[in-house]
Amino acid sequence: MKSTRTKLIVLISCLFIVYTTSAQDVKNVDVKSLPQQDIQKAQKAMQDAGMSVDDAANIARQKGATEQQISEFRERINDGGTGQVIADPVEEASELVEEQQDVEKSTRSAGFDARGRIFGSYLFNSKNLTFEPRLNIQTPKSYEIGIGDQLLIHIWGNSQNDYQLTVNTNGQILIPDVGPVYIAGLTFDAAEAKIKNSLTGIYSDMGGNNPGTFAQVDMGQLRSIQVNLVGEVVTPGTYTLPVTATVFNGLYLSGGPNNIGSFRNIKVIRDNKIEKVIDMYNFLVNADPSDNITLKDGDIIFIPPAEKRVEVSGEFKRDGIFELKEDEKLNDLILFAGGYTENAYLARTQILRKTQQGQKIIDLRYDQISAALLMNGDLIRNARITESFENRITIAGAVYRPGEYEWTEGLTLSQLVLKADSLTPDAFQSRGIITRYNPDLTTSTISFSVEELVNGDKDILLQPEDMILIKSHFELEEQAFIAVDGEVLQGGQFNWSDNLTLGDAIFLAGGFTDGADSTFIEIARRLTDSEAATLSDTVAHIIVANMSRNLQIGENDADLKLQPYDQISVRRAPNFRKVETAFIAGEVLYSGPYSISNKQLRISDLVNMAGGITPQAYLPGATLERYSEELGAERVAIDLNEILNSPKGEKDLFLNNGDRINIPEFMQTVKITGSVQNPFSITYKSGHNAKYYIERTGGFNSGAHKKKTYVRYPNGETAVTKGVIFKRYPEVTPGSLVVVPEKPEKQPGESGRWLAIATAIASLTVSMATIVNLTK
């Protein structure tokens, strides 16, 4: 290490003088122009020596480099083309510890090897708790100046100047025009006083009662120290730390004690003597940081193996593995574990101890805990108190305050009811039950009369864990209701109550609709219990009633009282119909909507009501559009010419609400569509069938399904092609649509299937012929 550091010092010095004409003219070196190869050599040497950039900068400063040169040197080191930055030793140590902890977690097994269960280990593996050294802190007045420390001196007043000086290997700082001032080993207070006193030699007005020049001394870059962590450490080794680092800083960076290391006997060795023995439990249990002393260069932190460890499990506030000193007893361990939980069974604590003959159990009473000694490897456990109650009694159901109550000697059922603020008015009077545990934990049921209990005729002595149930009579009967449907605004089911009348039921259902017939209301009533017990064909009673539409209370209300489960149906008035309308459009004198005033109105009547047809009307093209709840919207084919020639006939349909008749003008074209060469519309020419118009479009396509060709006439009727060998195509009228469908795609294997069928038919024919010949 010494030769490497020497090599580094030489290399860094060379970086500032190699390109100068004089080896002493360091300030003339242009750091920015140095070759990258030399910068990379310096970078590698620093890494090999375990030095930070600040350490290298201090060395360069001692060789006479300026702050500007040092700043440029830092930039070249950090991003000098390699993309690498010199890592801080503290960060490198932290990363190394994390890697080592990950390895341990993956390789350790249960028991004492489970480091995460050791009390205190979370200090060194928690991401939310850190003991990294603090660098940005105010310099303590008692801080001891050492070699490598940097001091910043600021002069202001009648004179101004700034000094940035580093304590050299002789323990001195060199103040220009003053000379060397020895300050190594002095406290910061003493060094500050000595420096100010030395400055009066060149600033005469700095002293006296009325000074004109003033000086301020601050610490700049602090030196680094090296400490060694050995023994049972997660990552033992030598660590470079800031001079302000403490023992906890060093432990944190090394990962702390490993899975067999002691937390209570950590030794700091300084100058070959034990400087401090650290017990981490003082900090963990009592929040006492007094053991966290500041480290010095060359200190050794030694962690020996833990001598006595015990495990705590069960109803303690902290479970885990704890380390004990020789004189500590079970009560000390319980203190470390945070004490018992609120669920702990204090009458007995157990120790499971490993012996040469096997394991044994030691039961301790609460008064034996303070004197109980423990041995390495003991397991201490405490069980939960049982969930059972020793004086509980429960009441549920029709009381004002159901729940659990205290049982006392001599408590009776009537007293418990009073504790529960008495029965509710809906309490079922005939029966209640008590569920009671037998000695073997089976249960027995004790029935009692609630009515007798209330009247004081009978009472029952209760026992612990008795469960009393008093039900509401609503729970023991079906909820009675009535139902209203038909011509009411809000039909449905409604709760039945005494004295509910028919008028009340209609009122609950929102009243009558406009179409209701209040003189014909049907009430379907269930059979009585005695009637239902006798087998007969009668399943319900039907009552027909009437009442005023305004639901006014009258004398007959008492005669129309309802019984549970009555079904009320309000019928529609026989001749009630909402105003209905039919529409006519197209070639009539007065198109528009017309009211249907009579059920016997027909299509011919609607045409007459519209003033008749115009001379331009094309009757074969007339259509009827109709909507019904059963079929939805549909188009009905009509023959308006025959309807007008034979009014009131079979084809003269009755009008429905919403019917729409459209009579177009004379149509002059025929449209051809589908699988033809050139589908388009052609001028109508009388006396020709569909084949004529198809030929006018260029004929059929190769995929045309000729025998399925059809004509749809303007009124919606359809005519299809007939014949197999000799096809008879349908006639065409003005406004017709000629449709030629395409042949369906053949499914795979279809031709083979037809071939098989043909073969089977041929075979059958031959067989039949053979049979005929044999019979002759």
C-alpha positions in Angstrom: 0.0 0.0 0.0 2.9 2.4 0.9 4.5 1.9 -2.5 1.2 2.4 -4.3 0.5 5.7 -2.5 4.0 6.9 -3.3 3.5 6.0 -6.9 0.2 8.0 -6.9 1.8 11.0 -5.3 4.5 11.0 -8.0 2.0 10.5 -10.8 -0.3 13.3 -9.6 2.7 15.6 -9.2 3.9 14.7 -12.7 0.5 15.6 -14.2 1.1 19.2 -13.2 4.8 19.4 -14.2 5.3 17.0 -17.1 4.5 19.6 -19.8 6.3 22.6 -18.2 9.8 23.8 -19.1 10.7 24.0 -15.4 9.7 21.4 -12.8 9.1 24.1 -10.3 6.7 26.1 -12.4 3.6 24.0 -11.5 1.1 26.9 -11.8 1.7 27.1 -15.6 0.4 23.6 -16.2 -2.8 23.6 -18.4 -4.7 20.7 -16.9 -7.4 20.9 -19.7 -4.8 20.0 -22.3 -3.3 17.0 -20.6 -3.6 13.7 -22.6 -6.5 11.5 -21.6 -4.1 8.6 -21.2 -2.3 10.4 -18.3 -5.7 11.2 -16.6 -6.7 7.5 -16.8 -3.4 6.5 -15.3 -4.0 8.8 -12.4 -7.6 7.5 -12.0 -6.4 3.9 -11.9 -3.7 4.7 -9.4 -6.2 6.4 -7.1 -8.5 3.4 -7.2 -5.7 1.0 -6.4 -4.7 3.2 -3.5 -8.2 3.5 -2.1 -8.0 7.3 -2.3 -10.8 9.7 -3.0 -10.6 12.6 -5.4 -10.3 14.9 -2.3 -7.3 13.0 -1.1 -5.6 13.4 -4.5 -6.5 17.1 -4.6 -4.9 17.7 -1.2 -1.7 16.0 -2.4 -1.7 18.2 -5.6 -2.4 21.3 -3.4 0.7 20.6 -1.3 2.7 20.4 -4.5 1.8 24.0 -5.3 -1.2 23.5 -7.6 -3.8 26.3 -7.7 -7.5 25.8 -6.9 -8.4 26.4 -10.6 -6.0 23.6 -11.6 -7.5 21.3 -8.9 -11.1 22.1 -10.1 -10.1 21.3 -13.7 -8.4 18.1 -12.4 -11.6 17.0 -10.7 -13.6 17.5 -13.9 -11.1 15.5 -16.0 -11.1 12.7 -13.4 -14.9 12.5 -13.2 -15.8 12.7 -16.9 -12.6 12.5 -18.8 -14.0 10.5 -21.7 -14.2 7.2 -19.9 -17.7 7.8 -18.6 -16.5 6.6 -15.1 -16.6 8.6 -11.9 -14.2 7.9 -9.0 -16.4 6.3 -6.4 -16.5 7.6 -2.8 -15.1 5.1 -0.4 -18.1 5.4 1.9 -20.5 4.6 -1.0 -18.3 1.7 -2.1 -18.3 0.2 1.4 -22.1 0.5 1.6 -22.6 -1.3 -1.8 -20.2 -4.1 -0.7 -22.1 -4.6 2.6 -25.4 -4.8 0.7 -24.0 -7.5 -1.6 -22.6 -9.4 1.4 -26.0 -9.2 3.2 -27.8 -10.5 0.1 -25.5 -13.5 0.0 -26.0 -14.2 3.7 -29.8 -14.0 3.4 -29.7 -16.6 0.6 -27.4 -19.0 2.3 -28.4 -18.9 6.0 -30.9 -21.3 7.5 -33.4 -21.1 10.4 -32.5 -20.8 14.1 -29.7 -18.5 15.2 -28.5 -18.4 11.6 -31.6 -16.2 10.8 -29.7 -12.9 11.1 -32.9 -10.9 10.4 -34.4 -12.2 13.7 -31.4 -11.1 15.8 -32.4 -8.1 17.9 -30.5 -5.1 16.6 -29.7 -6.4 13.1 -32.3 -4.1 11.6 -29.9 -1.2 12.4 -27.6 -2.4 9.6 -30.0 -3.8 7.0 -32.9 -1.2 7.1 -33.1 1.1 4.1 -34.9 3.7 6.2 -32.3 3.9 8.9 -28.8 5.0 8.2 -25.6 5.7 10.1 -23.6 7.2 7.2 -21.0 9.7 8.4 -22.1 13.3 8.6 -19.8 15.6 6.6 -21.7 18.9 6.6 -21.6 19.6 10.3 -20.2 22.6 12.3 -16.7 22.0 13.4 -16.6 21.4 17.2 -14.4 23.7 19.2 -12.7 20.7 20.7 -11.9 19.2 17.2 -8.2 18.2 17.1 -6.3 19.5 14.1 -4.4 16.9 12.2 -2.2 16.4 9.1 -4.2 16.8 5.9 -6.9 19.1 7.4 -7.6 22.2 5.3 -8.1 25.7 6.9 -9.8 28.6 5.3 -8.7 32.1 6.5 -10.7 35.1 5.5 -9.3 38.6 6.1 -11.5 41.7 5.9 -11.6 45.3 7.1 -8.7 47.7 6.2 -7.0 44.7 4.4 -8.6 41.9 2.5 -7.2 38.5 1.7 -8.1 34.8 1.6 -5.9 31.8 2.4 -6.6 28.2 1.8 -4.0 26.2 3.6 -3.5 22.5 4.3 -1.7 21.1 7.4 1.5 19.5 5.9 3.3 16.3 7.1 5.2 18.4 9.6 2.0 19.5 11.3 2.3 23.1 9.9 0.4 25.5 7.7 2.5 27.8 5.6 1.1 31.4 5.7 2.6 33.6 3.0 4.8 36.3 4.4 4.3 34.8 7.9 5.9 31.4 7.6 5.1 28.0 9.1 2.7 27.8 12.0 2.6 24.5 13.9 -1.0 23.6 14.7 -1.3 19.8 14.5 -2.6 18.3 17.7 -4.2 21.6 18.8 -7.9 21.9 19.3 -9.7 24.1 16.7 -10.1 26.9 19.3 -6.4 26.9 20.2 -5.4 26.7 16.5 -7.7 29.6 15.6 -6.1 31.8 18.4 -2.6 30.8 17.3 -3.3 31.6 13.6 -4.8 35.1 14.5 -1.8 35.9 16.7 0.6 35.0 13.9 -1.3 37.2 11.4 -0.7 40.3 13.5 2.8 40.1 12.3 1.7 41.3 8.8 -1.6 43.0 9.7 -0.6 45.4 12.5 -4.1 46.8 13.0 -5.5 43.4 13.7 -4.6 43.5 17.4 -5.3 46.1 20.0 -8.6 47.4 21.5 -9.8 49.0 18.3 -8.7 46.7 15.4 -9.3 47.7 11.8 -8.5 44.4 10.2 -10.3 41.1 11.2 -9.7 37.4 10.5 -12.1 34.5 10.5 -10.8 30.9 10.5 -12.9 28.0 9.3 -12.3 24.3 8.6 -12.3 23.4 4.9 -11.8 19.9 3.6 -11.3 17.6 6.5 -8.8 14.8 6.4 -9.7 11.1 6.1 -8.9 8.4 8.6 -8.5 4.6 8.2 -10.0 2.2 10.7 -10.0 -1.6 10.7 -13.1 -3.7 11.4 -12.2 -7.3 12.3 -13.8 -10.3 13.9 -17.4 -11.4 13.3 -18.2 -8.5 10.9 -20.4 -8.9 7.8 -17.7 -7.2 5.7 -14.4 -7.0 7.6 -11.6 -4.8 6.2 -10.0 -1.4 6.3 -12.3 1.5 5.7 -11.4 5.1 4.8 -13.7 7.4 6.7 -14.1 11.2 7.3 -12.4 12.3 10.5 -15.8 13.0 12.1 -16.9 9.4 11.8 -18.0 7.5 14.9 -18.1 3.8 15.9 -21.7 3.5 14.6 -20.6 4.9 11.2 -18.0 2.2 10.9 -20.3 -0.5 12.0 -23.0 0.6 9.5 -20.5 0.7 6.6 -19.2 -2.8 7.4 -22.7 -4.2 7.8 -22.5 -4.7 11.5 -22.1 -8.0 13.4 -22.7 -11.1 11.3 -25.0 -13.8 12.4 -22.7 -15.0 15.2 -21.2 -11.6 16.1 -21.8 -9.9 19.5 -23.9 -6.8 19.8 -23.0 -6.2 23.4 -19.2 -6.7 23.6 -17.8 -4.6 20.7 -14.3 -3.4 21.4 -12.6 -0.2 20.1 -8.8 -0.8 20.3 -6.6 2.3 20.1 -2.9 2.4 20.5 -2.9 -1.4 21.4 -5.4 -0.7 24.3 -9.1 -1.2 24.7 -10.4 2.3 24.4 -14.2 1.5 24.7 -16.4 -1.6 25.1 -19.7 -0.9 23.3 -23.0 -2.4 24.2 -25.5 -1.7 21.4 -28.4 -2.5 23.7 -27.8 0.8 25.5 -28.8 2.5 22.3 -31.5 0.1 21.2 -33.3 -0.2 24.5 -32.5 3.0 26.4 -31.7 5.4 23.4 -28.3 6.1 25.1 -25.7 7.2 22.4 -22.9 7.6 24.9 -21.0 4.6 23.5 -20.9 6.2 20.0 -17.4 7.7 20.4 -15.5 9.4 17.6 -13.0 7.3 15.8 -9.3 8.1 15.3 -6.9 7.1 12.6 -5.7 3.5 13.1 -8.5 2.5 15.4 -9.5 -1.2 15.4 -13.2 -2.2 15.9 -13.2 -5.8 17.0 -16.5 -7.8 17.2 -16.1 -11.2 19.1 -18.7 -14.0 18.8 -21.7 -13.7 21.0 -21.4 -16.0 24.1 -25.0 -16.3 25.2 -28.1 -16.0 23.0 -31.7 -16.9 23.8 -34.8 -16.8 21.7 -38.2 -15.2 22.7 -41.5 -16.4 21.3 -45.2 -15.9 22.0 -46.9 -13.1 23.8 -44.0 -10.7 24.1 -43.9 -7.3 22.4 -40.7 -8.2 20.6 -40.1 -11.7 19.3 -36.6 -12.7 18.2 -33.1 -13.7 19.3 -31.4 -11.7 22.1 -27.9 -11.6 23.5 -27.4 -11.8 27.3 -24.5 -11.0 29.5 -23.4 -13.5 32.1 -25.2 -11.8 35.1 -28.4 -11.0 33.3 -31.6 -13.0 34.2 -35.0 -13.6 32.7 -36.5 -10.3 33.9 -33.7 -8.5 32.0 -34.6 -10.5 28.9 -38.2 -9.6 29.2 -37.2 -5.9 29.4 -35.2 -6.2 26.2 -38.3 -7.9 24.6 -40.4 -4.9 25.5 -42.4 -6.8 28.2 -45.5 -8.9 27.9 -48.4 -8.2 25.6 -51.8 -7.5 26.9 -52.8 -11.1 25.9 -50.0 -12.8 27.8 -50.8 -15.6 30.4 -48.7 -14.3 33.3 -49.3 -17.2 35.5 -46.8 -19.3 33.6 -43.7 -18.7 31.5 -41.9 -21.6 30.0 -38.2 -22.2 29.2 -37.3 -24.9 26.6 -33.7 -25.9 27.3 -31.4 -28.2 25.3 -29.5 -30.6 27.4 -27.1 -33.5 26.6 -30.0 -35.9 27.3 -32.5 -34.0 25.0 -34.8 -31.1 25.7 -36.7 -30.2 28.8 -39.4 -27.8 29.8 -39.2 -25.5 32.8 -42.4 -23.8 34.0 -42.0 -20.6 35.9 -44.5 -18.7 38.0 -44.7 -15.0 37.7 -42.9 -14.5 41.1 -40.0 -16.8 39.9 -39.1 -14.7 36.8 -36.7 -12.2 38.4 -34.4 -14.9 39.8 -34.4 -17.3 36.8 -31.0 -17.8 35.1 -30.8 -18.6 31.4 -28.5 -20.7 29.4 -27.2 -20.3 25.8 -29.8 -21.6 23.3 -32.8 -21.3 25.7 -36.2 -20.7 24.1 -38.5 -18.6 26.3 -42.2 -18.7 25.4 -45.5 -17.4 26.8 -49.0 -18.5 25.8 -52.1 -16.4 25.2 -54.8 -16.2 27.7 -57.8 -18.3 26.7 -60.7 -16.6 24.9 -63.4 -18.2 27.2 -65.3 -16.0 29.7 -65.7 -16.9 33.3 -68.8 -14.8 34.0 -70.5 -14.0 30.7 -74.1 -14.4 29.9 -75.8 -13.4 26.6 -79.3 -12.3 25.7 -80.5 -11.7 22.1 -83.7 -10.9 20.2 -86.6 -8.7 21.3 -85.0 -6.7 24.1 -83.9 -3.1 23.8 -80.2 -3.8 24.5 -79.2 -7.2 23.4 -75.6 -8.4 24.0 -73.3 -9.8 26.6 -73.7 -9.1 30.4 -72.0 -9.9 33.6 -73.2 -13.1 35.3 -73.3 -12.9 39.1 -74.3 -15.6 41.6 -78.1 -15.8 41.9 -78.8 -13.9 38.7 -82.3 -14.7 37.3 -83.8 -14.4 33.9 -86.1 -11.5 34.9 -83.1 -9.6 36.3 -81.2 -10.1 33.1 -84.2 -8.8 31.1 -84.2 -5.7 33.2 -80.5 -5.3 32.6 -81.3 -5.3 28.9 -83.8 -2.4 29.4 -86.8 -4.8 29.2 -88.6 -6.5 26.3 -89.6 -4.7 23.1 -93.4 -4.4 22.3 -93.1 -7.0 19.5 -91.7 -9.7 21.8 -93.3 -13.1 21.1 -95.1 -14.0 24.3 -95.6 -17.7 24.0 -92.0 -19.0 24.0 -88.4 -18.2 24.5 -85.4 -20.6 24.9 -82.2 -20.8 27.0 -79.2 -22.6 25.5 -77.0 -24.0 28.4 -73.7 -25.8 28.3 -73.5 -29.2 30.0 -70.4 -30.3 32.0 -69.2 -32.2 28.9 -69.7 -29.0 26.7 -72.7 -30.4 25.0 -75.7 -28.1 25.1 -79.2 -28.3 26.5 -82.3 -26.3 25.7 -84.6 -24.8 28.3 -88.0 -23.4 27.1 -89.9 -20.8 29.0 -93.1 -18.7 28.6 -92.3 -15.0 28.1 -95.8 -14.1 29.2 -95.3 -16.0 32.5 -91.9 -14.3 32.9 -93.4 -10.8 32.4 -96.3 -11.5 34.8 -93.9 -12.8 37.5 -95.5 -16.3 37.5 -92.2 -18.1 36.8 -88.5 -17.2 36.8 -85.3 -19.2 36.0 -82.0 -19.1 37.8 -79.2 -18.5 35.2 -75.7 -20.0 34.9 -72.5 -18.7 33.3 -72.4 -18.9 29.5 -76.2 -19.2 29.2 -77.6 -17.8 25.9 -81.1 -16.4 26.0 -83.2 -15.9 22.9 -86.5 -14.0 22.8 -87.8 -13.5 19.3 -90.1 -10.9 17.8 -93.5 -12.2 16.7 -92.7 -10.8 13.2 -89.9 -13.3 12.9 -92.3 -16.2 13.5 -94.9 -15.3 10.8 -94.9 -14.7 7.1 -95.1 -11.0 6.3 -98.7 -10.4 5.1 -99.1 -8.4 1.9 -101.7 -7.5 -0.8 -101.1 -7.1 -4.5 -102.6 -4.6 -6.9 -102.3 -4.9 -10.7 -104.2 -3.9 -13.9 -105.3 -0.3 -14.6 -103.5 1.4 -11.7 -100.5 3.8 -12.0 -98.1 2.0 -9.6 -99.1 -1.6 -9.2 -97.2 -4.1 -7.0 -97.1 -5.6 -3.6 -97.9 -3.7 -0.4 -97.7 -4.6 3.2 -101.1 -5.6 4.7 -102.3 -4.1 7.9 -105.5 -4.2 10.0 -108.5 -2.2 8.5 -106.8 -1.9 5.1 -109.6 -1.3 2.6 -109.9 -1.6 -1.2 -109.7 2.2 -1.5 -106.5 2.2 0.6 -105.0 -0.4 -1.7 -105.9 1.6 -4.9 -104.5 4.7 -3.1 -101.2 2.8 -2.4 -101.0 1.8 -6.1 -101.2 5.4 -7.2 -104.9 5.5 -8.2 -106.7 4.5 -11.3 -105.5 5.0 -14.9 -107.7 6.8 -17.4 -108.8 3.5 -18.8 -109.8 1.9 -15.5 -113.3 0.6 -15.0 -113.9 1.3 -11.3 -117.2 -0.5 -11.4 -115.6 -3.9 -12.1 -112.7 -4.6 -9.6 -111.8 -8.2 -9.0 -110.5 -9.4 -5.6 -109.0 -12.9 -5.5 -108.8 -14.2 -1.8 -107.0 -17.2 -0.4 -109.0 -20.0 1.2 -109.2 -20.0 5.0 -107.1 -22.4 7.0 -110.0 -24.8 7.5 -110.9 -24.6 3.8 -107.3 -25.2 2.8 -107.3 -28.3 5.0 -110.1 -29.9 3.0 -109.4 -31.3 -0.5 -111.7 -29.6 -3.1 -111.6 -28.0 -6.6 -111.9 -24.5 -5.2 -108.5 -22.7 -4.9 -109.6 -19.1 -4.3 -112.6 -16.9 -3.7 -113.5 -14.2 -6.3 -115.1 -11.0 -5.1 -116.3 -8.3 -7.6 -116.4 -4.8 -6.2 -116.8 -1.2 -7.3 -115.9 2.2 -6.0 -115.7 5.8 -6.9 -112.9 6.9 -9.2 -111.9 9.8 -6.8 -111.2 7.3 -4.0 -113.5 9.3 -1.7 -114.1 7.7 1.7 -117.7 6.4 1.8 -119.9 4.2 3.9 -119.0 1.1 1.9 -115.3 1.3 3.0 -116.0 -1.0 5.9 -117.5 -3.5 3.6 -114.4 -3.5 1.4 -111.8 -4.4 4.0 -109.0 -6.6 2.7 -107.5 -9.7 4.1 -103.8 -10.8 3.9 -102.6 -11.9 0.4 -105.7 -10.5 -1.4 -105.0 -10.0 -5.1 -106.7 -6.9 -6.6 -107.1 -6.6 -10.3 -108.5 -3.4 -11.9 -109.9 -4.1 -15.4 -109.8 -1.8 -18.4 -113.1 -0.2 -19.5 -114.6 -2.3 -22.3 -114.8 0.6 -24.8 -111.8 2.6 -23.7 -109.4 3.5 -26.4 -106.9 6.3 -26.6 -107.3 8.6 -29.5 -105.9 6.6 -32.5 -104.6 8.0 -35.8 -103.9 6.7 -39.2 -101.7 8.4 -41.8 -102.0 8.7 -45.6 -99.4 10.3 -47.9 -98.7 10.6 -51.6 -101.2 11.0 -54.4 -104.3 11.9 -52.5 -106.0 15.4 -52.3 -105.4 15.9 -48.6 -102.6 13.8 -47.2 -101.8 13.7 -43.4 -103.1 12.1 -40.2 -106.7 11.2 -39.6 -108.4 10.1 -36.4 -109.9 6.7 -36.2 -113.3 7.4 -34.8 -114.8 4.0 -35.5 -113.5 0.4 -35.2 -115.0 -0.3 -38.6 -112.9 2.2 -40.5 -111.1 0.6 -43.5 -108.4 1.6 -46.0 -111.0 2.7 -48.5 -112.6 5.0 -45.8 -109.2 6.6 -45.2 -108.7 7.3 -48.9 -112.2 8.9 -49.1 -111.5 11.0 -46.0 -108.4 12.3 -47.8 -110.5 13.4 -50.8 -109.7 10.5 -53.1 -106.7 9.8 -55.3 -105.1 12.2 -57.8 -104.9 11.4 -61.6 -101.2 10.7 -61.1 -101.7 8.0 -58.5 -100.1 4.7 -59.2 -102.3 2.3 -57.3 -100.3 -0.9 -57.8 -97.4 0.8 -55.9 -99.5 1.7 -52.8 -98.1 0.3 -49.5 -99.2 -0.1 -46.0 -96.8 0.2 -43.0 -98.1 -1.1 -39.7 -96.7 -1.6 -36.2 -97.9 -4.1 -33.6 -96.5 -5.2 -30.3 -96.5 -8.8 -31.4 -94.7 -8.4 -34.8 -93.1 -5.0 -34.5 -92.8 -2.8 -37.6 -93.9 -4.6 -40.8 -94.8 -3.8 -44.4 -98.2 -5.2 -45.5 -98.9 -5.9 -49.3 -102.2 -4.4 -50.4 -104.0 -4.2 -53.7 -105.4 -0.6 -53.6 -106.9 -0.9 -57.0 -109.1 -3.8 -55.9 -109.8 -2.2 -52.5 -111.2 1.0 -54.2 -113.2 -1.1 -56.7 -114.6 -3.4 -54.0 -114.8 -1.4 -50.8 -115.6 -3.3 -47.6 -114.2 -6.5 -49.2 -111.7 -8.9 -47.8 -108.7 -6.9 -49.0 -110.0 -3.7 -47.6 -108.3 -4.0 -44.2 -109.5 -2.4 -41.0 -107.3 0.5 -39.8 -105.0 0.2 -36.8 -103.5 2.9 -34.7 -100.4 4.2 -36.4 -101.1 2.7 -39.9 -99.4 4.6 -42.7 -100.6 4.3 -46.3 -98.4 5.7 -49.1 -99.7 6.1 -52.7 -96.8 6.9 -55.1 -96.9 8.6 -58.5 -96.8 6.4 -61.7 -93.4 4.7 -61.8 -91.5 4.5 -65.1 -88.6 2.3 -64.3 -87.7 -1.2 -63.3 -84.6 -1.9 -61.2 -82.5 -5.1 -61.7 -80.0 -6.1 -59.0 -78.0 -9.1 -57.8 -75.9 -11.5 -59.8 -76.2 -9.9 -63.2 -73.5 -8.4 -65.5 -74.5 -4.8 -65.2 -77.2 -4.1 -62.5 -79.1 -0.8 -63.1 -82.6 0.6 -63.6 -84.3 0.3 -67.0 -87.3 2.1 -68.5 -90.5 0.0 -68.1 -91.8 -1.6 -71.2 -95.1 -3.4 -71.0 -95.7 -7.1 -71.9 -92.2 -8.4 -70.8 -91.2 -10.7 -68.0 -88.1 -10.6 -65.7 -85.9 -12.5 -68.3 -86.3 -9.6 -70.7 -85.0 -7.1 -68.2 -82.1 -9.3 -67.1 -80.9 -9.7 -70.7 -81.0 -5.8 -71.0 -78.3 -5.7 -68.2 -76.0 -8.1 -70.0 -77.4 -11.4 -68.6 -76.7 -13.6 -65.7 -73.3 -13.8 -64.0 -71.6 -17.2 -63.8 -72.6 -17.6 -60.1 -76.3 -16.6 -60.6 -78.9 -18.8 -59.0 -81.3 -18.5 -62.0 -84.2 -20.6 -60.7 -84.3 -18.4 -57.6 -84.9 -15.2 -59.6 -87.8 -13.3 -58.2 -89.7 -10.0 -58.7 -90.8 -7.7 -55.8 -93.7 -5.5 -56.8 -94.1 -1.9 -55.6 -96.8 -2.9 -53.0 -94.5 -5.5 -51.4 -95.8 -8.6 -53.1 -93.3 -11.1 -54.6 -93.4 -13.4 -57.6 -90.8 -16.2 -58.1 -89.5 -18.1 -61.1 -91.2 -21.4 -61.8 -90.3 -24.6 -63.7 -87.1 -26.7 -63.7 -86.3 -27.4 -67.3 -88.4 -24.7 -68.8 -88.4 -21.7 -66.6 -91.3 -19.3 -66.4 -90.1 -15.9 -65.3 -92.6 -13.6 -63.5 -94.2 -10.7 -65.2 -92.9 -7.1 -64.3 -94.8 -4.0 -63.5 -93.6 -0.4 -63.3 -91.6 0.2 -60.2 -90.7 -3.5 -59.8 -87.4 -4.8 -58.4 -85.9 -7.8 -60.2 -83.5 -9.8 -57.9 -81.1 -12.5 -59.1 -79.5 -14.1 -56.1 -76.1 -15.8 -56.1 -75.6 -19.5 -55.7 -74.6 -20.5 -52.2 -71.0 -21.6 -51.7 -70.5 -25.3 -51.8 -69.2 -26.9 -48.5 -66.1 -29.1 -48.7 -67.0 -32.6 -49.6 -70.5 -31.7 -50.9 -69.8 -32.9 -54.4 -68.6 -36.3 -53.0 -71.7 -36.5 -50.9 -74.0 -36.1 -54.0 -71.9 -38.6 -55.9 -72.4 -41.1 -53.1 -76.1 -40.5 -53.1 -76.2 -40.9 -56.9 -74.2 -44.2 -56.7 -76.6 -45.5 -54.0 -79.6 -44.7 -56.1 -78.1 -46.4 -59.1 -77.3 -49.5 -57.1 -80.8 -49.6 -55.7 -82.2 -49.3 -59.2 -80.1 -52.3 -60.4 -81.2 -54.3 -57.4 -84.8 -53.6 -58.0 -84.5 -54.6 -61.7 -82.8 -57.9 -60.7 -85.6 -58.7 -58.3 -88.3 -58.0 -60.9 -86.6 -60.3 -63.4 -86.3 -63.1 -60.9 -90.0 -62.9 -60.1 -91.1 -63.2 -63.7 
